[in-house]
Amino acid sequence: MTTASDPAAIAAALARIRAEIAASGVPATLVAVAKTHGADAVRAALAAGQRTFGENRVQEAQTKYPALRAEFPDLELHLIGPLQTNKVRDAVATFDVIQTLDRPKLAAALAVEFARSGKRVRLFVQVNTGAEPQKAGILPQDADAFVVECRTAHGLAIEGLMCIPPADEPAVPHFALLRQIARRNGLAGLSMGMSGDYKAALALGATHVRVGSAIFGARA
């Protein structure tokens, strides 16, 4: 298990996962999920060549990344946790990609902020493939209409879909469902797969895999 205080272990883990992605033949982006790990862990990953990171909370990202961005201007930051509408302005200012667009109210708030700030971040729609009541995400049966609404009512460019399968179910059917929804909506992006199942996600065409503990170790 890697730890945030071990730059060599972080570099080795990144090299292994990059090799696995290359071997899959899928040109997927590795999103290193650094939630709850400090700036030192992110810096170790940056030193090893990693540039794309994921965070769950806007406030944590606001405190962790400004100095790192100044040092590494090509750093790309993805929001992979739920976004409250009252945090939209901060999220758009802080992140390059928001993967958790999941409801009309949030789509409207993002459109307003894009117009106000002149900044547009890339967007993924989160789909709750397991229809879990405690989990964020648009329901699968509502995803097609929601993508249309985002595009037509709010003028949002949707890059792809994201999902987090139920922890107690096989992930593959959920990845296959997400791919199915993406294909019929003409969406190229598929953010799916985490530390325990990213290889299965790659086999089903993931364009982004979100890997945390396999790089940084257990949450700090």
C-alpha positions, 0 to 999 in steps of 0.5 A, spaced: 500 500 500 502 506 498 502 512 502 502 520 501 509 520 505 512 516 500 514 519 493 517 513 491 511 509 492 507 514 489 511 514 482 511 506 482 504 506 483 503 511 477 508 508 473 504 501 474 497 504 472 499 508 466 503 501 463 496 497 465 492 503 461 497 503 455 497 495 455 489 496 454 490 499 448 485 504 450 487 512 450 484 513 457 486 519 462 488 517 469 485 522 474 489 521 480 484 522 486 487 526 491 481 527 496 483 527 503 491 527 501 495 533 502 499 537 497 505 533 499 502 527 496 499 531 490 506 534 489 509 527 489 505 525 483 506 531 479 514 530 480 512 523 477 509 526 471 502 526 473 497 532 471 490 530 472 487 530 479 480 529 482 477 532 488 471 531 491 470 537 495 470 545 492 473 547 499 478 542 499 481 544 492 481 551 493 486 550 499 490 545 496 491 547 489 493 554 488 500 554 489 501 547 485 497 550 479 502 556 480 508 551 479 505 546 474 500 551 470 498 544 466 495 541 472 488 539 470 483 539 476 476 535 476 471 535 481 468 528 482 464 529 488 457 532 488 456 540 487 451 544 491 448 550 487 451 555 492 458 552 490 457 553 483 461 560 482 467 557 486 467 550 482 467 554 476 473 558 478 477 552 481 476 546 476 477 545 469 472 539 469 466 538 473 464 530 472 458 531 477 452 535 473 446 531 475 440 535 475 436 541 472 437 546 477 445 545 477 445 545 469 441 552 470 446 555 475 452 553 471 449 556 465 448 562 469 455 562 471 459 561 465 455 567 462 457 571 468 464 569 468 466 568 461 469 561 463 466 554 461 469 548 464 468 541 461 462 537 463 460 530 464 453 528 467 453 523 473 448 517 472 446 513 478 446 507 474 444 503 480 438 508 482 441 508 489 437 513 493 443 515 497 447 517 491 447 523 487 446 522 479 441 522 474 437 516 474 438 512 467 431 512 465 432 520 465 439 521 462 437 522 455 432 527 456 437 531 461 442 531 456 437 534 451 435 539 456 442 541 458 444 542 450 438 545 448 435 549 454 442 551 457 447 551 452 451 546 455 456 542 451 456 535 455 463 531 454 461 525 457 458 521 462 460 518 469 458 513 474 460 510 481 457 503 481 454 500 487 459 497 492 456 491 493 454 489 485 459 487 479 461 493 476 461 491 469 453 491 467 453 498 470 459 500 465 456 497 460 449 501 461 453 507 461 456 506 455 450 504 452 447 511 454 453 515 452 453 512 445 445 513 443 447 521 445 453 521 441 457 522 447 465 520 447 467 521 454 466 515 459 468 516 466 468 510 470 472 505 474 476 506 480 482 503 484 478 496 484 475 496 477 479 500 473 481 494 468 474 492 467 472 499 465 478 500 460 475 493 457 469 497 456 472 503 453 473 508 459 476 515 457 477 517 464 479 512 470 479 515 477 484 512 481 485 514 488 487 509 493 491 505 488 496 511 488 496 514 494 494 509 499 488 509 504 485 516 505 488 520 510 
